Amino acid sequence: MSSSDSPDGKFEVSTQELSPRATLSHEAYPKMKFSWKLWKSRRYIVTVMSLLGFFNVYALRVSLSVAIVAMTQKVNVTLENGTIVEEQEFDWDSKQQGLVLSSFFYGYIWTQLVGGILAARFGGHIVFGVGTGVSSILMMLSPVAAKQGVIPLIITRVLIGLFEGVSYPSIQDVYAHWAPIYERTTITGIVHSGSQIGTFTSFLVSGLFAQYLGWESIFYVFGGIGCLWFIMWMIFIKRDPASDPRISPEERAYIESNLEEPNPNKNVRRPWKSIFTSSAVIALVTTNVCDTWSTYTFLTQIPTFLNDVLKYDLGTTGILAAAPYLMFIIMVFIVSPLSDFLRTRKFLTTQQVRKTFIGFGFLVTGAFLAIMSNLDNVTAISACLILAVGITAFSKTSYFANPLDFAPNYASVIMGISNTFGTVPGIVAPTFAGFMVQNGTQEEWRVVFYIAVGFCVFGTIVFGIFGKGTVQPWAQTDITSKTKPSEEVQTSQVSKTL
């Protein structure tokens, strides 16, 4: 393989023979100028398609929270003789509604680790695509299931959870093949913002769909979008650059020369005992559980809370339920650079940044929830709700990155373990709210939010004491990379020009 600089300044690669995984010395290292024609870059297309995949994953997950309000709402109907009667299409009490909302997680919890195994065997792009595609089909079948009864709908939601559970572990395999090491944080950040965009959009439009097109339209629209995405994903996305016939030689060379090599010792044993007994892992798992309790309380209960306490119609409920997630999206693009700025400028150590951001995120979120629970002013309640969700960006961005701080070699395994435990609140929180809120009064909702406040405080204490920001002794193993140490400076400079 040879290289030369073309007249227009773009790197050219002679590809008489490209091995399945090209290896370049730093003398032949590809230099690529940034181009605004991002659609011509395969890794950016993979990034955008992955973002849209997570958009679908979360739209399918949370739209039921708005739909169930319309499905169980009592409406006045005028009969032909002029008599006005009250009708309810689905006469489900709060306990049944809580079970419907939590049933997704009964399936979701079982495929966290399985998804990683399947991704390694068949390819992350296949597992991620099929998981989202089948979930989309099941979403479109949900109205039929609901009209058969609450049990068929619960079974359908459990199946959706099973197929969506592979999304987070399988996308790691996509990153491993497509995200150059010096672009990995940017690419993963962009991809995972799709989950919040999906939540925001779902809350924003689901109420309007239900109000003007009927509650069934929520399932048909988001399910249909997911099916369309699945077809495009399976056609255009390949497992790695070597399998992609549309990638340019220079981009392929750039990506492949900036991917970490797997550990040559394939029989290396993971230190399971050290992982499960590590205070750093315990702190991370506890933080995940505490955060997801409040997160799933928001995701599944906000529309019902707004309808019960503020008496908003479905259109207004959807818009207001979406507003906190717009705040979160904005905060992510502020908090993430701030965190890295404090670390790179040595104002704070990594451990200090993680503890400060997680503590700040938890305590401020908890404070707004506690205040909101005791207000009766619509504007003030709305403002507290928006700020409470938006501020969670501090805690989420920190603990998502924390496994890479203390165990980079086992980060995917540790996050899989953490996310498995973190799914439990998705089952318990909606069910608990369903049992606590029998009449839809503010006093009943106050208990629900006070419990969430308690989890925020507990998570702050545990991570503040046991959280770690440096590589732990049991996690210190060699990491090999395609980029040699002598090449790191040059590679970093090249990546900044892309």
PAKE-143225 format. One record per residue (C-alpha): x, y, z negated; residue number from 1. Coordinates in nm, 4 decimals. Layout:
N
[site [X, Y, Z], NUM];
...
This chain:
498
[site [0.0000, 0.0000, 0.0000], 1];
[site [0.1346, 0.3441, 0.0872], 2];
[site [0.0155, 0.6936, 0.0192], 3];
[site [0.0538, 1.0390, 0.1651], 4];
[site [-0.0934, 1.3822, 0.1223], 5];
[site [-0.3255, 1.4722, 0.4066], 6];
[site [-0.3365, 1.8245, 0.5554], 7];
[site [-0.6554, 1.9072, 0.3647], 8];
[site [-0.4915, 1.8146, 0.0359], 9];
[site [-0.6864, 1.4936, -0.0218], 10];
[site [-0.5063, 1.1726, -0.1064], 11];
[site [-0.4946, 0.9086, 0.1637], 12];
[site [-0.4342, 0.5390, 0.1056], 13];
[site [-0.3273, 0.2841, 0.3633], 14];
[site [-0.5279, -0.0276, 0.2904], 15];
[site [-0.3958, -0.3007, 0.5102], 16];
[site [-0.4434, -0.5203, 0.2034], 17];
[site [-0.6311, -0.4155, -0.1069], 18];
[site [-0.6084, -0.6769, -0.3766], 19];
[site [-0.9205, -0.7493, -0.5815], 20];
[site [-0.7735, -0.5141, -0.8400], 21];
[site [-0.5194, -0.2694, -0.7018], 22];
[site [-0.2198, -0.1896, -0.9217], 23];
[site [-0.0258, 0.1272, -0.8498], 24];
[site [0.3016, 0.2512, -0.9845], 25];
[site [0.3094, 0.6122, -1.0888], 26];
[site [0.5124, 0.6992, -0.7798], 27];
[site [0.2148, 0.5904, -0.5668], 28];
[site [-0.0432, 0.7240, -0.8081], 29];
[site [-0.3449, 0.8640, -0.6191], 30];
[site [-0.4114, 1.2330, -0.6462], 31];
[site [-0.7647, 1.3395, -0.5651], 32];
[site [-0.8976, 1.6902, -0.5436], 33];
[site [-1.2324, 1.7644, -0.6987], 34];
[site [-1.5149, 1.7869, -0.4464], 35];
[site [-1.8615, 1.9225, -0.5087], 36];
[site [-1.9934, 1.6510, -0.2783], 37];
[site [-2.0537, 1.4277, -0.5774], 38];
[site [-2.2869, 1.2034, -0.3782], 39];
[site [-1.9803, 1.0808, -0.1894], 40];
[site [-1.8169, 0.9595, -0.5106], 41];
[site [-1.9254, 0.6078, -0.5977], 42];
[site [-1.8449, 0.6354, -0.9677], 43];
[site [-2.0631, 0.9451, -0.9939], 44];
[site [-2.3443, 0.7669, -0.8122], 45];
[site [-2.3097, 0.4804, -1.0617], 46];
[site [-2.3169, 0.7383, -1.3423], 47];
[site [-2.6320, 0.9102, -1.2182], 48];
[site [-2.8090, 0.5809, -1.1479], 49];
[site [-2.7164, 0.4599, -1.4978], 50];
[site [-2.8558, 0.7828, -1.6430], 51];
[site [-3.1810, 0.7229, -1.4554], 52];
[site [-3.1780, 0.3664, -1.5860], 53];
[site [-3.1728, 0.4895, -1.9459], 54];
[site [-3.4383, 0.7454, -1.8535], 55];
[site [-3.6617, 0.4520, -1.7587], 56];
[site [-3.5631, 0.2453, -2.0628], 57];
[site [-3.6750, 0.5183, -2.3025], 58];
[site [-3.9767, 0.6327, -2.1019], 59];
[site [-4.1087, 0.2752, -2.1129], 60];
[site [-4.0326, 0.2575, -2.4831], 61];
[site [-4.1850, 0.5792, -2.6184], 62];
[site [-4.4738, 0.6624, -2.3842], 63];
[site [-4.6992, 0.4219, -2.5750], 64];
[site [-4.6725, 0.6580, -2.8732], 65];
[site [-4.8779, 0.9128, -2.6773], 66];
[site [-5.0930, 0.6587, -2.4926], 67];
[site [-5.2139, 0.4953, -2.8126], 68];
[site [-5.3563, 0.8279, -2.9327], 69];
[site [-5.5750, 0.8432, -2.6206], 70];
[site [-5.6588, 0.4732, -2.6360], 71];
[site [-5.7930, 0.4950, -2.9927], 72];
[site [-5.9374, 0.8463, -2.9822], 73];
[site [-6.3046, 0.8911, -3.0678], 74];
[site [-6.4901, 1.0928, -2.8034], 75];
[site [-6.8448, 1.2237, -2.7798], 76];
[site [-7.0437, 1.0777, -2.4911], 77];
[site [-7.3806, 1.2094, -2.3745], 78];
[site [-7.6237, 0.9358, -2.2702], 79];
[site [-7.8840, 0.9730, -1.9921], 80];
[site [-8.1544, 1.0529, -2.2459], 81];
[site [-7.9467, 1.3376, -2.3868], 82];
[site [-7.8338, 1.1558, -2.6980], 83];
[site [-7.4760, 1.2228, -2.8014], 84];
[site [-7.2883, 0.9217, -2.9378], 85];
[site [-6.9317, 0.8715, -3.0515], 86];
[site [-6.7331, 0.6086, -2.8631], 87];
[site [-6.3868, 0.4613, -2.9103], 88];
[site [-6.2390, 0.2420, -2.6378], 89];
[site [-6.0065, 0.0548, -2.8747], 90];
[site [-6.1271, 0.0292, -3.2330], 91];
[site [-5.7845, -0.0348, -3.3852], 92];
[site [-5.7186, 0.0764, -3.7421], 93];
[site [-5.3901, 0.2358, -3.8483], 94];
[site [-5.2384, -0.1009, -3.9446], 95];
[site [-5.3062, -0.2484, -3.6013], 96];
[site [-5.1681, 0.0638, -3.4343], 97];
[site [-4.8529, 0.0367, -3.6447], 98];
[site [-4.8087, -0.3251, -3.5366], 99];
[site [-4.8550, -0.2338, -3.1706], 100];
[site [-4.5971, 0.0443, -3.1949], 101];
[site [-4.3428, -0.1723, -3.3788], 102];
[site [-4.3932, -0.4888, -3.1702], 103];
[site [-4.1405, -0.3691, -2.9099], 104];
[site [-3.8634, -0.4087, -3.1655], 105];
[site [-3.9585, -0.7666, -3.2532], 106];
[site [-3.8219, -0.8569, -2.9098], 107];
[site [-3.5542, -0.5878, -2.8880], 108];
[site [-3.3583, -0.7093, -3.1903], 109];
[site [-3.2898, -1.0572, -3.0471], 110];
[site [-3.1096, -0.9641, -2.7246], 111];
[site [-2.8474, -0.7162, -2.8502], 112];
[site [-2.5645, -0.9714, -2.8656], 113];
[site [-2.7113, -1.1925, -2.5926], 114];
[site [-2.6962, -0.9016, -2.3490], 115];
[site [-2.3178, -0.8772, -2.3852], 116];
[site [-2.2726, -1.2497, -2.3235], 117];
[site [-2.4942, -1.2415, -2.0145], 118];
[site [-2.3165, -0.9300, -1.8830], 119];
[site [-1.9780, -1.1031, -1.9059], 120];
[site [-2.1177, -1.4075, -1.7276], 121];
[site [-2.3269, -1.2498, -1.4504], 122];
[site [-2.2160, -0.8855, -1.4439], 123];
[site [-2.3446, -0.5902, -1.6429], 124];
[site [-2.5035, -0.4314, -1.3364], 125];
[site [-2.7210, -0.7416, -1.2822], 126];
[site [-2.8269, -0.7728, -1.6467], 127];
[site [-2.8951, -0.4000, -1.6863], 128];
[site [-3.0937, -0.3878, -1.3619], 129];
[site [-3.3006, -0.7008, -1.4219], 130];
[site [-3.3711, -0.6052, -1.7838], 131];
[site [-3.5060, -0.2646, -1.6855], 132];
[site [-3.6859, -0.3947, -1.3760], 133];
[site [-3.8766, -0.6712, -1.5568], 134];
[site [-3.9638, -0.4268, -1.8360], 135];
[site [-4.1109, -0.1936, -1.5741], 136];
[site [-4.3293, -0.4699, -1.4300], 137];
[site [-4.4531, -0.5599, -1.7786], 138];
[site [-4.5257, -0.1911, -1.8400], 139];
[site [-4.7600, -0.1863, -1.5397], 140];
[site [-4.9358, -0.4966, -1.6731], 141];
[site [-4.9895, -0.3416, -2.0171], 142];
[site [-5.3343, -0.1873, -1.9461], 143];
[site [-5.4655, -0.5305, -1.8435], 144];
[site [-5.3173, -0.6835, -2.1580], 145];
[site [-5.4680, -0.4115, -2.3802], 146];
[site [-5.8160, -0.4687, -2.2404], 147];
[site [-5.7837, -0.8361, -2.3355], 148];
[site [-5.7202, -0.7440, -2.6967], 149];
[site [-5.4577, -0.6186, -2.9389], 150];
[site [-5.2685, -0.9520, -2.9499], 151];
[site [-5.2025, -0.9689, -2.5714], 152];
[site [-5.0750, -0.6096, -2.5836], 153];
[site [-4.8450, -0.6915, -2.8751], 154];
[site [-4.7078, -0.9937, -2.6840], 155];
[site [-4.6453, -0.7724, -2.3797], 156];
[site [-4.4582, -0.5168, -2.5920], 157];
[site [-4.2465, -0.7912, -2.7513], 158];
[site [-4.1478, -0.9111, -2.4019], 159];
[site [-4.0608, -0.5550, -2.2958], 160];
[site [-3.8403, -0.5306, -2.6032], 161];
[site [-3.6672, -0.8589, -2.5183], 162];
[site [-3.5728, -0.7390, -2.1706], 163];
[site [-3.4772, -0.3862, -2.2798], 164];
[site [-3.2575, -0.5222, -2.5582], 165];
[site [-2.9849, -0.6089, -2.3054], 166];
[site [-2.9483, -0.2482, -2.1867], 167];
[site [-2.6923, -0.1117, -2.4345], 168];
[site [-2.4529, -0.4108, -2.4378], 169];
[site [-2.4746, -0.4678, -2.0601], 170];
[site [-2.3975, -0.1059, -1.9719], 171];
[site [-2.0623, -0.1501, -2.1498], 172];
[site [-1.9611, -0.3911, -1.8728], 173];
[site [-2.0523, -0.1265, -1.6146], 174];
[site [-1.8296, 0.1276, -1.7946], 175];
[site [-1.5460, -0.1242, -1.8110], 176];
[site [-1.5394, -0.1537, -1.4306], 177];
[site [-1.6339, 0.1980, -1.3198], 178];
[site [-1.5249, 0.4543, -1.5799], 179];
[site [-1.1584, 0.5620, -1.5598], 180];
[site [-1.0088, 0.5824, -1.9058], 181];
[site [-0.9681, 0.9619, -1.8953], 182];
[site [-1.3259, 1.0143, -1.7781], 183];
[site [-1.4898, 0.7580, -2.0048], 184];
[site [-1.6243, 0.9984, -2.2682], 185];
[site [-1.7750, 1.2260, -2.0053], 186];
[site [-1.9344, 0.9423, -1.8092], 187];
[site [-2.0779, 0.7664, -2.1145], 188];
[site [-2.2088, 1.0969, -2.2507], 189];
[site [-2.3872, 1.1759, -1.9250], 190];
[site [-2.5344, 0.8257, -1.9013], 191];
[site [-2.6707, 0.8173, -2.2558], 192];
[site [-2.8247, 1.1627, -2.2230], 193];
[site [-3.0726, 0.9817, -1.9987], 194];
[site [-3.2341, 0.8289, -2.3081], 195];
[site [-3.3173, 1.1710, -2.4523], 196];
[site [-3.4253, 1.3054, -2.1140], 197];
[site [-3.6560, 1.0041, -2.0815], 198];
[site [-3.7989, 1.0665, -2.4283], 199];
[site [-3.8453, 1.4375, -2.3564], 200];
[site [-4.0131, 1.3775, -2.0203], 201];
[site [-4.2326, 1.0985, -2.1520], 202];
[site [-4.3655, 1.3063, -2.4386], 203];
[site [-4.4028, 1.6096, -2.2116], 204];
[site [-4.6173, 1.4526, -1.9400], 205];
[site [-4.7820, 1.1497, -2.1024], 206];
[site [-5.0402, 1.3612, -2.2807], 207];
[site [-5.1259, 1.5381, -1.9557], 208];
[site [-5.1539, 1.2079, -1.7689], 209];
[site [-5.3894, 1.0733, -2.0351], 210];
[site [-5.5959, 1.3911, -2.0418], 211];
[site [-5.6455, 1.4281, -1.6668], 212];
[site [-5.5808, 1.0847, -1.5129], 213];
[site [-5.6683, 0.8450, -1.7937], 214];
[site [-5.4408, 0.6652, -2.0399], 215];
[site [-5.3775, 0.3824, -1.7908], 216];
[site [-5.1893, 0.6239, -1.5640], 217];
[site [-4.9089, 0.6515, -1.8236], 218];
[site [-4.8259, 0.2837, -1.7802], 219];
[site [-4.8656, 0.2828, -1.4029], 220];
[site [-4.6542, 0.5945, -1.3390], 221];
[site [-4.3582, 0.5086, -1.5621], 222];
[site [-4.3724, 0.1406, -1.4686], 223];
[site [-4.3789, 0.2316, -1.0993], 224];
[site [-4.0815, 0.4679, -1.1365], 225];
[site [-3.8894, 0.1896, -1.3102], 226];
[site [-3.9651, -0.0568, -1.0304], 227];
[site [-3.8476, 0.1915, -0.7671], 228];
[site [-3.5264, 0.2522, -0.9641], 229];
[site [-3.4687, -0.1238, -0.9920], 230];
[site [-3.4842, -0.1705, -0.6120], 231];
[site [-3.2369, 0.1154, -0.5532], 232];
[site [-3.0049, -0.0055, -0.8309], 233];
[site [-2.9830, -0.3607, -0.6984], 234];
[site [-2.9161, -0.2368, -0.3438], 235];
[site [-2.6551, 0.0313, -0.4121], 236];
[site [-2.4779, -0.0601, -0.7381], 237];
[site [-2.2053, -0.3244, -0.7423], 238];
[site [-2.0167, -0.4779, -1.0315], 239];
[site [-1.6826, -0.3087, -0.9584], 240];
[site [-1.5070, -0.0924, -0.6956], 241];
[site [-1.3608, -0.3991, -0.5228], 242];
[site [-1.7141, -0.5276, -0.4557], 243];
[site [-1.8464, -0.1962, -0.3226], 244];
[site [-1.8229, -0.1639, 0.0580], 245];
[site [-1.9149, 0.2057, 0.0439], 246];
[site [-1.6306, 0.3264, -0.1790], 247];
[site [-1.3397, 0.5176, -0.0264], 248];
[site [-0.9907, 0.3613, -0.0540], 249];
[site [-0.8570, 0.6569, -0.2541], 250];
[site [-1.1378, 0.6476, -0.5088], 251];
[site [-1.1046, 0.2737, -0.5493], 252];
[site [-0.7298, 0.3078, -0.6046], 253];
[site [-0.7848, 0.5882, -0.8564], 254];
[site [-1.0412, 0.3935, -1.0589], 255];
[site [-0.8536, 0.0635, -1.0577], 256];
[site [-0.5261, 0.2217, -1.1661], 257];
[site [-0.7032, 0.3794, -1.4656], 258];
[site [-0.8838, 0.0814, -1.6159], 259];
[site [-0.7673, -0.0992, -1.9273], 260];
[site [-0.6290, -0.4463, -1.8668], 261];
[site [-0.7933, -0.7221, -2.0689], 262];
[site [-0.5809, -0.8708, -2.3461], 263];
[site [-0.3676, -1.1400, -2.1771], 264];
[site [-0.4317, -1.3756, -2.4698], 265];
[site [-0.7827, -1.4929, -2.3827], 266];
[site [-0.7932, -1.7165, -2.6889], 267];
[site [-0.7566, -1.4258, -2.9314], 268];
[site [-0.9851, -1.4698, -3.2307], 269];
[site [-1.1935, -1.1850, -3.3609], 270];
[site [-1.1422, -1.1194, -3.7328], 271];
[site [-1.5060, -1.1863, -3.8223], 272];
[site [-1.4490, -1.1973, -4.1964], 273];
[site [-1.2632, -0.8655, -4.1910], 274];
[site [-1.5305, -0.7105, -3.9696], 275];
[site [-1.8211, -0.8108, -4.1916], 276];
[site [-1.6427, -0.7190, -4.5161], 277];
[site [-1.4878, -0.3923, -4.3961], 278];
[site [-1.6106, -0.0823, -4.5787], 279];
[site [-1.5855, 0.1079, -4.2493], 280];
[site [-1.8243, -0.1354, -4.0789], 281];
[site [-2.0616, -0.1365, -4.3742], 282];
[site [-2.0644, 0.2433, -4.3729], 283];
[site [-2.1364, 0.2489, -3.9985], 284];
[site [-2.4173, -0.0066, -4.0229], 285];
[site [-2.5728, 0.1797, -4.3166], 286];
[site [-2.5536, 0.5084, -4.1257], 287];
[site [-2.7119, 0.3481, -3.8199], 288];
[site [-2.9997, 0.2034, -4.0245], 289];
[site [-3.0619, 0.5339, -4.2059], 290];
[site [-3.0528, 0.7330, -3.8822], 291];
[site [-3.2767, 0.4969, -3.6896], 292];
[site [-3.5378, 0.4957, -3.9677], 293];
[site [-3.5947, 0.8680, -3.9160], 294];
[site [-3.5456, 0.8361, -3.5379], 295];
[site [-3.8108, 0.5672, -3.4955], 296];
[site [-4.0407, 0.7545, -3.7302], 297];
[site [-4.0105, 1.0479, -3.4883], 298];
[site [-4.0415, 0.8374, -3.1727], 299];
[site [-4.3491, 0.6436, -3.2764], 300];
[site [-4.5326, 0.8750, -3.5155], 301];
[site [-4.4937, 1.2356, -3.3952], 302];
[site [-4.7927, 1.2287, -3.1550], 303];
[site [-5.0198, 1.0727, -3.4185], 304];
[site [-4.8984, 1.3168, -3.6859], 305];
[site [-4.9661, 1.6152, -3.4600], 306];
[site [-5.3100, 1.4826, -3.3791], 307];
[site [-5.3973, 1.4048, -3.7439], 308];
[site [-5.2568, 1.7096, -3.9207], 309];
[site [-5.2519, 1.9859, -3.6592], 310];
[site [-5.5579, 1.8619, -3.4675], 311];
[site [-5.3900, 1.9210, -3.1304], 312];
[site [-5.5428, 1.7883, -2.8107], 313];
[site [-5.3471, 1.5333, -2.6107], 314];
[site [-5.1943, 1.7840, -2.3681], 315];
[site [-5.0635, 2.0057, -2.6463], 316];
[site [-4.9544, 1.7035, -2.8506], 317];
[site [-4.7390, 1.5737, -2.5648], 318];
[site [-4.5761, 1.9107, -2.5015], 319];
[site [-4.4995, 1.9725, -2.8687], 320];
[site [-4.3746, 1.6158, -2.9175], 321];
[site [-4.1325, 1.6716, -2.6272], 322];
[site [-3.9947, 2.0016, -2.7569], 323];
[site [-3.7724, 1.8477, -3.0298], 324];
[site [-3.5971, 1.6306, -2.7710], 325];
[site [-3.5253, 1.9292, -2.5496], 326];
[site [-3.3614, 2.0817, -2.8559], 327];
[site [-3.1625, 1.7626, -2.9057], 328];
[site [-3.0408, 1.7611, -2.5422], 329];
[site [-2.9203, 2.1193, -2.5812], 330];
[site [-2.7499, 2.0449, -2.9122], 331];
[site [-2.5610, 1.7441, -2.7724], 332];
[site [-2.3766, 1.9656, -2.5230], 333];
[site [-2.2785, 2.1979, -2.8087], 334];
[site [-2.1950, 1.9463, -3.0794], 335];
[site [-1.9799, 1.7074, -2.8729], 336];
[site [-1.7285, 1.9706, -2.7529], 337];
[site [-1.7238, 2.1265, -3.1006], 338];
[site [-1.6328, 1.7920, -3.2550], 339];
[site [-1.3454, 1.7350, -3.0112], 340];
[site [-1.2303, 2.0967, -3.0483], 341];
[site [-1.1972, 2.0616, -3.4263], 342];
[site [-1.0013, 1.7380, -3.3849], 343];
[site [-0.7690, 1.8430, -3.1025], 344];
[site [-0.6854, 2.1766, -3.2687], 345];
[site [-0.6135, 1.9910, -3.5947], 346];
[site [-0.8597, 2.2002, -3.7942], 347];
[site [-0.9997, 1.8746, -3.9317], 348];
[site [-0.8961, 1.5109, -3.9117], 349];
[site [-1.1163, 1.2654, -3.7243], 350];
[site [-1.2399, 1.1227, -4.0540], 351];
[site [-1.3242, 1.4690, -4.1858], 352];
[site [-1.5114, 1.5564, -3.8667], 353];
[site [-1.7170, 1.2360, -3.8787], 354];
[site [-1.8080, 1.2767, -4.2452], 355];
[site [-1.8862, 1.6472, -4.2075], 356];
[site [-2.1019, 1.6078, -3.8988], 357];
[site [-2.2891, 1.3020, -4.0258], 358];
[site [-2.3496, 1.4633, -4.3643], 359];
[site [-2.4599, 1.7923, -4.2100], 360];
[site [-2.6895, 1.6195, -3.9616], 361];
[site [-2.8539, 1.3999, -4.2228], 362];
[site [-2.8973, 1.6609, -4.4963], 363];
[site [-3.0263, 1.9402, -4.2728], 364];
[site [-3.2661, 1.7028, -4.0964], 365];
[site [-3.3881, 1.5783, -4.4339], 366];
[site [-3.4323, 1.9335, -4.5612], 367];
[site [-3.6493, 2.0311, -4.2648], 368];
[site [-3.8591, 1.7160, -4.3040], 369];
[site [-3.9141, 1.7878, -4.6739], 370];
[site [-4.0096, 2.1495, -4.6025], 371];
[site [-4.2383, 2.0509, -4.3151], 372];
[site [-4.4239, 1.8039, -4.5354], 373];
[site [-4.5368, 2.0847, -4.7643], 374];
[site [-4.6412, 2.3428, -4.5032], 375];
[site [-4.9849, 2.4146, -4.3641], 376];
[site [-4.8832, 2.6716, -4.1027], 377];
[site [-4.8884, 2.5310, -3.7499], 378];
[site [-4.5990, 2.7435, -3.6217], 379];
[site [-4.3800, 2.6672, -3.9217], 380];
[site [-4.4474, 2.2917, -3.8991], 381];
[site [-4.3649, 2.2940, -3.5279], 382];
[site [-4.0395, 2.4844, -3.5869], 383];
[site [-3.9295, 2.2465, -3.8645], 384];
[site [-4.0054, 1.9446, -3.6481], 385];
[site [-3.8066, 2.0813, -3.3531], 386];
[site [-3.5066, 2.1675, -3.5716], 387];
[site [-3.5190, 1.8374, -3.7634], 388];
[site [-3.4879, 1.6332, -3.4435], 389];
[site [-3.2400, 1.8700, -3.2769], 390];
[site [-2.9972, 1.8640, -3.5687], 391];
[site [-2.9734, 1.4832, -3.5527], 392];
[site [-2.7313, 1.5433, -3.2632], 393];
[site [-2.4619, 1.6032, -3.5282], 394];
[site [-2.5015, 1.2611, -3.6886], 395];
[site [-2.5737, 1.0614, -3.3721], 396];
[site [-2.2742, 1.1831, -3.1697], 397];
[site [-2.0451, 1.1088, -3.4647], 398];
[site [-2.1503, 0.7593, -3.5605], 399];
[site [-2.1843, 0.6439, -3.1981], 400];
[site [-1.8135, 0.7272, -3.1517], 401];
[site [-1.7001, 0.6009, -3.4937], 402];
[site [-1.6273, 0.2339, -3.3957], 403];
[site [-1.3654, 0.3620, -3.1503], 404];
[site [-1.2030, 0.5503, -3.4396], 405];
[site [-1.1410, 0.2578, -3.6730], 406];
[site [-1.1520, -0.0515, -3.4451], 407];
[site [-1.1153, 0.0335, -3.0759], 408];
[site [-1.0453, -0.3283, -2.9768], 409];
[site [-1.3675, -0.4511, -3.1341], 410];
[site [-1.5847, -0.1428, -3.0807], 411];
[site [-1.8408, -0.3162, -2.8556], 412];
[site [-1.8807, -0.6079, -3.0975], 413];
[site [-1.9142, -0.3765, -3.3968], 414];
[site [-2.1672, -0.1558, -3.2201], 415];
[site [-2.3645, -0.4668, -3.1254], 416];
[site [-2.3728, -0.5724, -3.4901], 417];
[site [-2.4610, -0.2189, -3.6000], 418];
[site [-2.7347, -0.1844, -3.3397], 419];
[site [-2.8841, -0.5197, -3.4407], 420];
[site [-2.9267, -0.4001, -3.7986], 421];
[site [-3.0296, -0.0579, -3.6687], 422];
[site [-3.3222, -0.2141, -3.4846], 423];
[site [-3.4836, -0.3315, -3.8099], 424];
[site [-3.6222, 0.0177, -3.8890], 425];
[site [-3.7895, 0.0118, -3.5482], 426];
[site [-3.9948, -0.2796, -3.6778], 427];
[site [-4.0457, -0.1623, -4.0346], 428];
[site [-4.0888, 0.2177, -4.0024], 429];
[site [-4.3972, 0.2219, -3.7729], 430];
[site [-4.5592, -0.0623, -3.9672], 431];
[site [-4.4908, 0.1152, -4.2964], 432];
[site [-4.6407, 0.4381, -4.1596], 433];
[site [-4.9457, 0.2458, -4.0414], 434];
[site [-5.0051, 0.1076, -4.3914], 435];
[site [-4.9397, 0.4412, -4.5644], 436];
[site [-5.1492, 0.6624, -4.3355], 437];
[site [-5.5035, 0.5317, -4.3641], 438];
[site [-5.6990, 0.8564, -4.3321], 439];
[site [-5.4563, 1.0846, -4.1456], 440];
[site [-5.4211, 1.3339, -4.4320], 441];
[site [-5.1148, 1.5506, -4.4834], 442];
[site [-5.0636, 1.3916, -4.8271], 443];
[site [-5.0303, 1.0484, -4.6665], 444];
[site [-4.7910, 1.1795, -4.4029], 445];
[site [-4.5868, 1.3470, -4.6776], 446];
[site [-4.4999, 1.0029, -4.8187], 447];
[site [-4.3855, 0.8840, -4.4749], 448];
[site [-4.1534, 1.1826, -4.4313], 449];
[site [-4.0226, 1.1712, -4.7897], 450];
[site [-3.9092, 0.8133, -4.7312], 451];
[site [-3.7222, 0.9336, -4.4211], 452];
[site [-3.5605, 1.2080, -4.6328], 453];
[site [-3.4452, 0.9425, -4.8799], 454];
[site [-3.2754, 0.7476, -4.6006], 455];
[site [-3.0983, 1.0650, -4.4840], 456];
[site [-2.9584, 1.1299, -4.8328], 457];
[site [-2.8551, 0.7660, -4.8820], 458];
[site [-2.6766, 0.7565, -4.5448], 459];
[site [-2.4843, 1.0739, -4.6314], 460];
[site [-2.3640, 0.9303, -4.9623], 461];
[site [-2.2579, 0.5922, -4.8229], 462];
[site [-2.0703, 0.7295, -4.5214], 463];
[site [-1.9191, 1.0082, -4.7304], 464];
[site [-1.7651, 0.7483, -4.9628], 465];
[site [-1.6823, 0.4582, -4.7321], 466];
[site [-1.6662, 0.6027, -4.3783], 467];
[site [-1.3305, 0.5786, -4.1980], 468];
[site [-1.1725, 0.7681, -3.9107], 469];
[site [-0.8440, 0.5845, -3.8624], 470];
[site [-0.7647, 0.2411, -3.7197], 471];
[site [-0.8029, -0.0225, -3.9903], 472];
[site [-0.5217, -0.2749, -4.0572], 473];
[site [-0.7306, -0.5715, -3.9421], 474];
[site [-0.8069, -0.3937, -3.6112], 475];
[site [-0.4469, -0.3112, -3.5172], 476];
[site [-0.3714, -0.5182, -3.2071], 477];
[site [-0.1958, -0.4167, -2.8886], 478];
[site [-0.3975, -0.2634, -2.6071], 479];
[site [-0.2610, -0.2906, -2.2564], 480];
[site [-0.3587, -0.0547, -1.9781], 481];
[site [-0.2962, -0.0279, -1.6082], 482];
[site [-0.1467, 0.3144, -1.6762], 483];
[site [0.1984, 0.2840, -1.8302], 484];
[site [0.2935, 0.5149, -2.1200], 485];
[site [0.5280, 0.7065, -1.8930], 486];
[site [0.2393, 0.7722, -1.6582], 487];
[site [-0.0062, 0.9076, -1.9165], 488];
[site [0.0855, 1.2719, -1.8726], 489];
[site [0.0654, 1.2528, -1.4947], 490];
[site [-0.2604, 1.0563, -1.5104], 491];
[site [-0.4138, 1.3080, -1.7478], 492];
[site [-0.3182, 1.5930, -1.5183], 493];
[site [-0.4637, 1.4173, -1.2157], 494];
[site [-0.7908, 1.3431, -1.3958], 495];
[site [-0.8350, 1.7093, -1.4756], 496];
[site [-0.8373, 1.7908, -1.1056], 497];
[site [-1.1233, 1.5500, -1.0291], 498];
